[in-house]
Amino acid sequence: MLQSKIGHCNDCAHIDDLISSIDKKLLYYGKNQLNNIKFLASLDYNKENIGLLIKYKYILNHKLFNPSYCCEINLSSIISRVKVLLNK
């Protein structure tokens, strides 16, 4: 079974919660787009944010089990960028 290898990082304690928050935000955007199509509404749907959230979710999932993945990007900077995107 895959085990998380990140144990020394203080910000990494809630990576799973951050990934689930990304999923919730993507679901929010998906529901808004569905309502936009069905009811001709103009609800919030930002393609740039969706693309960035998917990219950061991919990186976080891989970094959770392989700390050396994408080593040129600092994990704390990814976490801060994701938190900004979640609150937009």
Phi and psi restraints in degrees (range 20) as a CNS / XPLOR table:
assign (resid 1 and name C) (resid 2 and name N)
       (resid 2 and name CA) (resid 2 and name C) 1.0 -74.7 20.0 2
assign (resid 2 and name N) (resid 2 and name CA)
       (resid 2 and name C) (resid 3 and name N) 1.0 133.1 20.0 2
assign (resid 2 and name C) (resid 3 and name N)
       (resid 3 and name CA) (resid 3 and name C) 1.0 -115.8 20.0 2
assign (resid 3 and name N) (resid 3 and name CA)
       (resid 3 and name C) (resid 4 and name N) 1.0 145.6 20.0 2
assign (resid 3 and name C) (resid 4 and name N)
       (resid 4 and name CA) (resid 4 and name C) 1.0 -68.6 20.0 2
assign (resid 4 and name N) (resid 4 and name CA)
       (resid 4 and name C) (resid 5 and name N) 1.0 132.9 20.0 2
assign (resid 4 and name C) (resid 5 and name N)
       (resid 5 and name CA) (resid 5 and name C) 1.0 -99.4 20.0 2
assign (resid 5 and name N) (resid 5 and name CA)
       (resid 5 and name C) (resid 6 and name N) 1.0 -5.3 20.0 2
assign (resid 5 and name C) (resid 6 and name N)
       (resid 6 and name CA) (resid 6 and name C) 1.0 -89.1 20.0 2
assign (resid 6 and name N) (resid 6 and name CA)
       (resid 6 and name C) (resid 7 and name N) 1.0 111.3 20.0 2
assign (resid 6 and name C) (resid 7 and name N)
       (resid 7 and name CA) (resid 7 and name C) 1.0 -129.3 20.0 2
assign (resid 7 and name N) (resid 7 and name CA)
       (resid 7 and name C) (resid 8 and name N) 1.0 -14.8 20.0 2
assign (resid 7 and name C) (resid 8 and name N)
       (resid 8 and name CA) (resid 8 and name C) 1.0 -95.2 20.0 2
assign (resid 8 and name N) (resid 8 and name CA)
       (resid 8 and name C) (resid 9 and name N) 1.0 -4.6 20.0 2
assign (resid 8 and name C) (resid 9 and name N)
       (resid 9 and name CA) (resid 9 and name C) 1.0 -97.3 20.0 2
assign (resid 9 and name N) (resid 9 and name CA)
       (resid 9 and name C) (resid 10 and name N) 1.0 130.5 20.0 2
assign (resid 9 and name C) (resid 10 and name N)
       (resid 10 and name CA) (resid 10 and name C) 1.0 -73.4 20.0 2
assign (resid 10 and name N) (resid 10 and name CA)
       (resid 10 and name C) (resid 11 and name N) 1.0 -35.6 20.0 2
assign (resid 10 and name C) (resid 11 and name N)
       (resid 11 and name CA) (resid 11 and name C) 1.0 -75.6 20.0 2
assign (resid 11 and name N) (resid 11 and name CA)
       (resid 11 and name C) (resid 12 and name N) 1.0 -15.3 20.0 2
assign (resid 11 and name C) (resid 12 and name N)
       (resid 12 and name CA) (resid 12 and name C) 1.0 -86.9 20.0 2
assign (resid 12 and name N) (resid 12 and name CA)
       (resid 12 and name C) (resid 13 and name N) 1.0 1.0 20.0 2
assign (resid 12 and name C) (resid 13 and name N)
       (resid 13 and name CA) (resid 13 and name C) 1.0 -64.6 20.0 2
assign (resid 13 and name N) (resid 13 and name CA)
       (resid 13 and name C) (resid 14 and name N) 1.0 -28.5 20.0 2
assign (resid 13 and name C) (resid 14 and name N)
       (resid 14 and name CA) (resid 14 and name C) 1.0 -120.0 20.0 2
assign (resid 14 and name N) (resid 14 and name CA)
       (resid 14 and name C) (resid 15 and name N) 1.0 36.4 20.0 2
assign (resid 14 and name C) (resid 15 and name N)
       (resid 15 and name CA) (resid 15 and name C) 1.0 -63.6 20.0 2
assign (resid 15 and name N) (resid 15 and name CA)
       (resid 15 and name C) (resid 16 and name N) 1.0 -40.1 20.0 2
assign (resid 15 and name C) (resid 16 and name N)
       (resid 16 and name CA) (resid 16 and name C) 1.0 -62.7 20.0 2
assign (resid 16 and name N) (resid 16 and name CA)
       (resid 16 and name C) (resid 17 and name N) 1.0 -38.8 20.0 2
assign (resid 16 and name C) (resid 17 and name N)
       (resid 17 and name CA) (resid 17 and name C) 1.0 -65.6 20.0 2
assign (resid 17 and name N) (resid 17 and name CA)
       (resid 17 and name C) (resid 18 and name N) 1.0 -37.3 20.0 2
assign (resid 17 and name C) (resid 18 and name N)
       (resid 18 and name CA) (resid 18 and name C) 1.0 -66.2 20.0 2
assign (resid 18 and name N) (resid 18 and name CA)
       (resid 18 and name C) (resid 19 and name N) 1.0 -40.5 20.0 2
assign (resid 18 and name C) (resid 19 and name N)
       (resid 19 and name CA) (resid 19 and name C) 1.0 -65.8 20.0 2
assign (resid 19 and name N) (resid 19 and name CA)
       (resid 19 and name C) (resid 20 and name N) 1.0 -40.2 20.0 2
assign (resid 19 and name C) (resid 20 and name N)
       (resid 20 and name CA) (resid 20 and name C) 1.0 -68.6 20.0 2
assign (resid 20 and name N) (resid 20 and name CA)
       (resid 20 and name C) (resid 21 and name N) 1.0 -31.3 20.0 2
assign (resid 20 and name C) (resid 21 and name N)
       (resid 21 and name CA) (resid 21 and name C) 1.0 -66.5 20.0 2
assign (resid 21 and name N) (resid 21 and name CA)
       (resid 21 and name C) (resid 22 and name N) 1.0 -37.8 20.0 2
assign (resid 21 and name C) (resid 22 and name N)
       (resid 22 and name CA) (resid 22 and name C) 1.0 -62.9 20.0 2
assign (resid 22 and name N) (resid 22 and name CA)
       (resid 22 and name C) (resid 23 and name N) 1.0 -43.3 20.0 2
assign (resid 22 and name C) (resid 23 and name N)
       (resid 23 and name CA) (resid 23 and name C) 1.0 -61.0 20.0 2
assign (resid 23 and name N) (resid 23 and name CA)
       (resid 23 and name C) (resid 24 and name N) 1.0 -40.9 20.0 2
assign (resid 23 and name C) (resid 24 and name N)
       (resid 24 and name CA) (resid 24 and name C) 1.0 -64.7 20.0 2
assign (resid 24 and name N) (resid 24 and name CA)
       (resid 24 and name C) (resid 25 and name N) 1.0 -40.5 20.0 2
assign (resid 24 and name C) (resid 25 and name N)
       (resid 25 and name CA) (resid 25 and name C) 1.0 -67.5 20.0 2
assign (resid 25 and name N) (resid 25 and name CA)
       (resid 25 and name C) (resid 26 and name N) 1.0 -39.5 20.0 2
assign (resid 25 and name C) (resid 26 and name N)
       (resid 26 and name CA) (resid 26 and name C) 1.0 -65.6 20.0 2
assign (resid 26 and name N) (resid 26 and name CA)
       (resid 26 and name C) (resid 27 and name N) 1.0 -36.8 20.0 2
assign (resid 26 and name C) (resid 27 and name N)
       (resid 27 and name CA) (resid 27 and name C) 1.0 -64.8 20.0 2
assign (resid 27 and name N) (resid 27 and name CA)
       (resid 27 and name C) (resid 28 and name N) 1.0 -39.7 20.0 2
assign (resid 27 and name C) (resid 28 and name N)
       (resid 28 and name CA) (resid 28 and name C) 1.0 -59.2 20.0 2
assign (resid 28 and name N) (resid 28 and name CA)
       (resid 28 and name C) (resid 29 and name N) 1.0 -48.2 20.0 2
assign (resid 28 and name C) (resid 29 and name N)
       (resid 29 and name CA) (resid 29 and name C) 1.0 -64.0 20.0 2
assign (resid 29 and name N) (resid 29 and name CA)
       (resid 29 and name C) (resid 30 and name N) 1.0 -38.4 20.0 2
assign (resid 29 and name C) (resid 30 and name N)
       (resid 30 and name CA) (resid 30 and name C) 1.0 -64.6 20.0 2
assign (resid 30 and name N) (resid 30 and name CA)
       (resid 30 and name C) (resid 31 and name N) 1.0 -43.5 20.0 2
assign (resid 30 and name C) (resid 31 and name N)
       (resid 31 and name CA) (resid 31 and name C) 1.0 -64.7 20.0 2
assign (resid 31 and name N) (resid 31 and name CA)
       (resid 31 and name C) (resid 32 and name N) 1.0 -39.6 20.0 2
assign (resid 31 and name C) (resid 32 and name N)
       (resid 32 and name CA) (resid 32 and name C) 1.0 -62.4 20.0 2
assign (resid 32 and name N) (resid 32 and name CA)
       (resid 32 and name C) (resid 33 and name N) 1.0 -42.5 20.0 2
assign (resid 32 and name C) (resid 33 and name N)
       (resid 33 and name CA) (resid 33 and name C) 1.0 -66.4 20.0 2
assign (resid 33 and name N) (resid 33 and name CA)
       (resid 33 and name C) (resid 34 and name N) 1.0 -38.4 20.0 2
assign (resid 33 and name C) (resid 34 and name N)
       (resid 34 and name CA) (resid 34 and name C) 1.0 -63.1 20.0 2
assign (resid 34 and name N) (resid 34 and name CA)
       (resid 34 and name C) (resid 35 and name N) 1.0 -43.3 20.0 2
assign (resid 34 and name C) (resid 35 and name N)
       (resid 35 and name CA) (resid 35 and name C) 1.0 -67.8 20.0 2
assign (resid 35 and name N) (resid 35 and name CA)
       (resid 35 and name C) (resid 36 and name N) 1.0 -32.4 20.0 2
assign (resid 35 and name C) (resid 36 and name N)
       (resid 36 and name CA) (resid 36 and name C) 1.0 -63.0 20.0 2
assign (resid 36 and name N) (resid 36 and name CA)
       (resid 36 and name C) (resid 37 and name N) 1.0 -40.9 20.0 2
assign (resid 36 and name C) (resid 37 and name N)
       (resid 37 and name CA) (resid 37 and name C) 1.0 -73.0 20.0 2
assign (resid 37 and name N) (resid 37 and name CA)
       (resid 37 and name C) (resid 38 and name N) 1.0 -45.4 20.0 2
assign (resid 37 and name C) (resid 38 and name N)
       (resid 38 and name CA) (resid 38 and name C) 1.0 -68.5 20.0 2
assign (resid 38 and name N) (resid 38 and name CA)
       (resid 38 and name C) (resid 39 and name N) 1.0 -47.0 20.0 2
assign (resid 38 and name C) (resid 39 and name N)
       (resid 39 and name CA) (resid 39 and name C) 1.0 -111.2 20.0 2
assign (resid 39 and name N) (resid 39 and name CA)
       (resid 39 and name C) (resid 40 and name N) 1.0 10.7 20.0 2
assign (resid 39 and name C) (resid 40 and name N)
       (resid 40 and name CA) (resid 40 and name C) 1.0 52.3 20.0 2
assign (resid 40 and name N) (resid 40 and name CA)
       (resid 40 and name C) (resid 41 and name N) 1.0 41.8 20.0 2
assign (resid 40 and name C) (resid 41 and name N)
       (resid 41 and name CA) (resid 41 and name C) 1.0 -87.8 20.0 2
assign (resid 41 and name N) (resid 41 and name CA)
       (resid 41 and name C) (resid 42 and name N) 1.0 173.3 20.0 2
assign (resid 41 and name C) (resid 42 and name N)
       (resid 42 and name CA) (resid 42 and name C) 1.0 -127.0 20.0 2
assign (resid 42 and name N) (resid 42 and name CA)
       (resid 42 and name C) (resid 43 and name N) 1.0 59.9 20.0 2
assign (resid 42 and name C) (resid 43 and name N)
       (resid 43 and name CA) (resid 43 and name C) 1.0 -82.0 20.0 2
assign (resid 43 and name N) (resid 43 and name CA)
       (resid 43 and name C) (resid 44 and name N) 1.0 163.8 20.0 2
assign (resid 43 and name C) (resid 44 and name N)
       (resid 44 and name CA) (resid 44 and name C) 1.0 -61.5 20.0 2
assign (resid 44 and name N) (resid 44 and name CA)
       (resid 44 and name C) (resid 45 and name N) 1.0 124.2 20.0 2
assign (resid 44 and name C) (resid 45 and name N)
       (resid 45 and name CA) (resid 45 and name C) 1.0 -152.8 20.0 2
assign (resid 45 and name N) (resid 45 and name CA)
       (resid 45 and name C) (resid 46 and name N) 1.0 101.1 20.0 2
assign (resid 45 and name C) (resid 46 and name N)
       (resid 46 and name CA) (resid 46 and name C) 1.0 -111.0 20.0 2
assign (resid 46 and name N) (resid 46 and name CA)
       (resid 46 and name C) (resid 47 and name N) 1.0 110.0 20.0 2
assign (resid 46 and name C) (resid 47 and name N)
       (resid 47 and name CA) (resid 47 and name C) 1.0 -65.5 20.0 2
assign (resid 47 and name N) (resid 47 and name CA)
       (resid 47 and name C) (resid 48 and name N) 1.0 -35.1 20.0 2
assign (resid 47 and name C) (resid 48 and name N)
       (resid 48 and name CA) (resid 48 and name C) 1.0 -63.9 20.0 2
assign (resid 48 and name N) (resid 48 and name CA)
       (resid 48 and name C) (resid 49 and name N) 1.0 -45.3 20.0 2
assign (resid 48 and name C) (resid 49 and name N)
       (resid 49 and name CA) (resid 49 and name C) 1.0 -63.5 20.0 2
assign (resid 49 and name N) (resid 49 and name CA)
       (resid 49 and name C) (resid 50 and name N) 1.0 -39.0 20.0 2
assign (resid 49 and name C) (resid 50 and name N)
       (resid 50 and name CA) (resid 50 and name C) 1.0 -63.0 20.0 2
assign (resid 50 and name N) (resid 50 and name CA)
       (resid 50 and name C) (resid 51 and name N) 1.0 -46.0 20.0 2
assign (resid 50 and name C) (resid 51 and name N)
       (resid 51 and name CA) (resid 51 and name C) 1.0 -62.1 20.0 2
assign (resid 51 and name N) (resid 51 and name CA)
       (resid 51 and name C) (resid 52 and name N) 1.0 -43.5 20.0 2
assign (resid 51 and name C) (resid 52 and name N)
       (resid 52 and name CA) (resid 52 and name C) 1.0 -67.5 20.0 2
assign (resid 52 and name N) (resid 52 and name CA)
       (resid 52 and name C) (resid 53 and name N) 1.0 -39.7 20.0 2
assign (resid 52 and name C) (resid 53 and name N)
       (resid 53 and name CA) (resid 53 and name C) 1.0 -64.3 20.0 2
assign (resid 53 and name N) (resid 53 and name CA)
       (resid 53 and name C) (resid 54 and name N) 1.0 -39.8 20.0 2
assign (resid 53 and name C) (resid 54 and name N)
       (resid 54 and name CA) (resid 54 and name C) 1.0 -65.1 20.0 2
assign (resid 54 and name N) (resid 54 and name CA)
       (resid 54 and name C) (resid 55 and name N) 1.0 -41.1 20.0 2
assign (resid 54 and name C) (resid 55 and name N)
       (resid 55 and name CA) (resid 55 and name C) 1.0 -63.0 20.0 2
assign (resid 55 and name N) (resid 55 and name CA)
       (resid 55 and name C) (resid 56 and name N) 1.0 -46.7 20.0 2
assign (resid 55 and name C) (resid 56 and name N)
       (resid 56 and name CA) (resid 56 and name C) 1.0 -70.0 20.0 2
assign (resid 56 and name N) (resid 56 and name CA)
       (resid 56 and name C) (resid 57 and name N) 1.0 -31.5 20.0 2
assign (resid 56 and name C) (resid 57 and name N)
       (resid 57 and name CA) (resid 57 and name C) 1.0 -65.2 20.0 2
assign (resid 57 and name N) (resid 57 and name CA)
       (resid 57 and name C) (resid 58 and name N) 1.0 -41.1 20.0 2
assign (resid 57 and name C) (resid 58 and name N)
       (resid 58 and name CA) (resid 58 and name C) 1.0 -60.9 20.0 2
assign (resid 58 and name N) (resid 58 and name CA)
       (resid 58 and name C) (resid 59 and name N) 1.0 -45.4 20.0 2
assign (resid 58 and name C) (resid 59 and name N)
       (resid 59 and name CA) (resid 59 and name C) 1.0 -65.0 20.0 2
assign (resid 59 and name N) (resid 59 and name CA)
       (resid 59 and name C) (resid 60 and name N) 1.0 -44.5 20.0 2
assign (resid 59 and name C) (resid 60 and name N)
       (resid 60 and name CA) (resid 60 and name C) 1.0 -63.5 20.0 2
assign (resid 60 and name N) (resid 60 and name CA)
       (resid 60 and name C) (resid 61 and name N) 1.0 -40.4 20.0 2
assign (resid 60 and name C) (resid 61 and name N)
       (resid 61 and name CA) (resid 61 and name C) 1.0 -62.0 20.0 2
assign (resid 61 and name N) (resid 61 and name CA)
       (resid 61 and name C) (resid 62 and name N) 1.0 -42.6 20.0 2
assign (resid 61 and name C) (resid 62 and name N)
       (resid 62 and name CA) (resid 62 and name C) 1.0 -73.2 20.0 2
assign (resid 62 and name N) (resid 62 and name CA)
       (resid 62 and name C) (resid 63 and name N) 1.0 -37.0 20.0 2
assign (resid 62 and name C) (resid 63 and name N)
       (resid 63 and name CA) (resid 63 and name C) 1.0 -71.5 20.0 2
assign (resid 63 and name N) (resid 63 and name CA)
       (resid 63 and name C) (resid 64 and name N) 1.0 -24.5 20.0 2
assign (resid 63 and name C) (resid 64 and name N)
       (resid 64 and name CA) (resid 64 and name C) 1.0 -63.9 20.0 2
assign (resid 64 and name N) (resid 64 and name CA)
       (resid 64 and name C) (resid 65 and name N) 1.0 -37.1 20.0 2
assign (resid 64 and name C) (resid 65 and name N)
       (resid 65 and name CA) (resid 65 and name C) 1.0 -104.6 20.0 2
assign (resid 65 and name N) (resid 65 and name CA)
       (resid 65 and name C) (resid 66 and name N) 1.0 -12.2 20.0 2
assign (resid 65 and name C) (resid 66 and name N)
       (resid 66 and name CA) (resid 66 and name C) 1.0 -140.4 20.0 2
assign (resid 66 and name N) (resid 66 and name CA)
       (resid 66 and name C) (resid 67 and name N) 1.0 91.9 20.0 2
assign (resid 66 and name C) (resid 67 and name N)
       (resid 67 and name CA) (resid 67 and name C) 1.0 -59.8 20.0 2
assign (resid 67 and name N) (resid 67 and name CA)
       (resid 67 and name C) (resid 68 and name N) 1.0 -21.8 20.0 2
assign (resid 67 and name C) (resid 68 and name N)
       (resid 68 and name CA) (resid 68 and name C) 1.0 -86.7 20.0 2
assign (resid 68 and name N) (resid 68 and name CA)
       (resid 68 and name C) (resid 69 and name N) 1.0 -2.1 20.0 2
assign (resid 68 and name C) (resid 69 and name N)
       (resid 69 and name CA) (resid 69 and name C) 1.0 -66.5 20.0 2
assign (resid 69 and name N) (resid 69 and name CA)
       (resid 69 and name C) (resid 70 and name N) 1.0 131.5 20.0 2
assign (resid 69 and name C) (resid 70 and name N)
       (resid 70 and name CA) (resid 70 and name C) 1.0 53.8 20.0 2
assign (resid 70 and name N) (resid 70 and name CA)
       (resid 70 and name C) (resid 71 and name N) 1.0 54.9 20.0 2
assign (resid 70 and name C) (resid 71 and name N)
       (resid 71 and name CA) (resid 71 and name C) 1.0 -69.5 20.0 2
assign (resid 71 and name N) (resid 71 and name CA)
       (resid 71 and name C) (resid 72 and name N) 1.0 -15.0 20.0 2
assign (resid 71 and name C) (resid 72 and name N)
       (resid 72 and name CA) (resid 72 and name C) 1.0 -76.3 20.0 2
assign (resid 72 and name N) (resid 72 and name CA)
       (resid 72 and name C) (resid 73 and name N) 1.0 -12.4 20.0 2
assign (resid 72 and name C) (resid 73 and name N)
       (resid 73 and name CA) (resid 73 and name C) 1.0 -105.0 20.0 2
assign (resid 73 and name N) (resid 73 and name CA)
       (resid 73 and name C) (resid 74 and name N) 1.0 125.9 20.0 2
assign (resid 73 and name C) (resid 74 and name N)
       (resid 74 and name CA) (resid 74 and name C) 1.0 -75.0 20.0 2
assign (resid 74 and name N) (resid 74 and name CA)
       (resid 74 and name C) (resid 75 and name N) 1.0 137.2 20.0 2
assign (resid 74 and name C) (resid 75 and name N)
       (resid 75 and name CA) (resid 75 and name C) 1.0 -64.5 20.0 2
assign (resid 75 and name N) (resid 75 and name CA)
       (resid 75 and name C) (resid 76 and name N) 1.0 -37.6 20.0 2
assign (resid 75 and name C) (resid 76 and name N)
       (resid 76 and name CA) (resid 76 and name C) 1.0 -67.3 20.0 2
assign (resid 76 and name N) (resid 76 and name CA)
       (resid 76 and name C) (resid 77 and name N) 1.0 -32.4 20.0 2
assign (resid 76 and name C) (resid 77 and name N)
       (resid 77 and name CA) (resid 77 and name C) 1.0 -70.7 20.0 2
assign (resid 77 and name N) (resid 77 and name CA)
       (resid 77 and name C) (resid 78 and name N) 1.0 -35.9 20.0 2
assign (resid 77 and name C) (resid 78 and name N)
       (resid 78 and name CA) (resid 78 and name C) 1.0 -64.4 20.0 2
assign (resid 78 and name N) (resid 78 and name CA)
       (resid 78 and name C) (resid 79 and name N) 1.0 -43.4 20.0 2
assign (resid 78 and name C) (resid 79 and name N)
       (resid 79 and name CA) (resid 79 and name C) 1.0 -62.5 20.0 2
assign (resid 79 and name N) (resid 79 and name CA)
       (resid 79 and name C) (resid 80 and name N) 1.0 -42.7 20.0 2
assign (resid 79 and name C) (resid 80 and name N)
       (resid 80 and name CA) (resid 80 and name C) 1.0 -67.1 20.0 2
assign (resid 80 and name N) (resid 80 and name CA)
       (resid 80 and name C) (resid 81 and name N) 1.0 -37.9 20.0 2
assign (resid 80 and name C) (resid 81 and name N)
       (resid 81 and name CA) (resid 81 and name C) 1.0 -65.3 20.0 2
assign (resid 81 and name N) (resid 81 and name CA)
       (resid 81 and name C) (resid 82 and name N) 1.0 -40.7 20.0 2
assign (resid 81 and name C) (resid 82 and name N)
       (resid 82 and name CA) (resid 82 and name C) 1.0 -64.9 20.0 2
assign (resid 82 and name N) (resid 82 and name CA)
       (resid 82 and name C) (resid 83 and name N) 1.0 -41.3 20.0 2
assign (resid 82 and name C) (resid 83 and name N)
       (resid 83 and name CA) (resid 83 and name C) 1.0 -63.6 20.0 2
assign (resid 83 and name N) (resid 83 and name CA)
       (resid 83 and name C) (resid 84 and name N) 1.0 -36.5 20.0 2
assign (resid 83 and name C) (resid 84 and name N)
       (resid 84 and name CA) (resid 84 and name C) 1.0 -65.5 20.0 2
assign (resid 84 and name N) (resid 84 and name CA)
       (resid 84 and name C) (resid 85 and name N) 1.0 -43.8 20.0 2
assign (resid 84 and name C) (resid 85 and name N)
       (resid 85 and name CA) (resid 85 and name C) 1.0 -66.3 20.0 2
assign (resid 85 and name N) (resid 85 and name CA)
       (resid 85 and name C) (resid 86 and name N) 1.0 -34.5 20.0 2
assign (resid 85 and name C) (resid 86 and name N)
       (resid 86 and name CA) (resid 86 and name C) 1.0 -69.1 20.0 2
assign (resid 86 and name N) (resid 86 and name CA)
       (resid 86 and name C) (resid 87 and name N) 1.0 -26.9 20.0 2
assign (resid 86 and name C) (resid 87 and name N)
       (resid 87 and name CA) (resid 87 and name C) 1.0 -96.4 20.0 2
assign (resid 87 and name N) (resid 87 and name CA)
       (resid 87 and name C) (resid 88 and name N) 1.0 4.3 20.0 2
